[in-house]
Amino acid sequence: MIRIARPNDADAIHAIYAPHVLEGMATFETELPGAAAMRERVQARLTHYPWLVWEEQGRILAYAYASRFRDRAAYDWIAETSIYVHADAQRRGIARRLYNMLLDSMRMQGINQAVGVITLPGEASVAMHEAMGFTPAGVWQKAGYKLGRWWDVGVWQKELQSPATPPSPVVPFATLQHDPAWKAML
């Protein structure tokens, strides 16, 4: 089941995220943030952007969220996406279904572009993004240093909808989540 993340999901979200921080390259975060920090991140992000979880039998198996791409107001209509799936739940189609819901939510908010930032080579992430219609938009050479080496970062981009001129303001997720049309998607 897909649902909106809650602050009390922080322990489960932290457990999914921890291996990526400590042993992986999916994130360039190098210090484990802790469950309290994850709780704060969920609460803060849900004001403006979706943070969704995949739950089965009371267990969180994956989460996906959108975040601000850059601080300047002109970037309001583009957002960066992230998704993390528990090791036990990979290769079951959960990531695609959860990511699709995230992208649909962003579209309903009025966000026009989604950006996936992938540490390379990142074959599984690249394959998933491209299967979902993202296209390569560039590579940042030796963008991050983690686990004793430099890593390139690829950027993939997907147009969610044609931008209007002038654009309407983006609907904050805190408002969208009460919209009957959004609720019907769940």
Secondary structure, 3 states (H helix, E strand, C coil): CEEECCHHHHHHHHHHHHHHHHCCCCCCCCCCCCHHHHHHHHHHHCCCCCEEEEEECCEEEEEEEEEECCCCHHHCCEEEEEEEECHHHCCCCHHHHHHHHHHHHHHHHCCCEEEEEEECCCHHHHHHHHHCCCEEEEEEEEEEEECCEEEEEEEEEEECCCCCCCCCCCCCHHHHCCCHHHHHHC
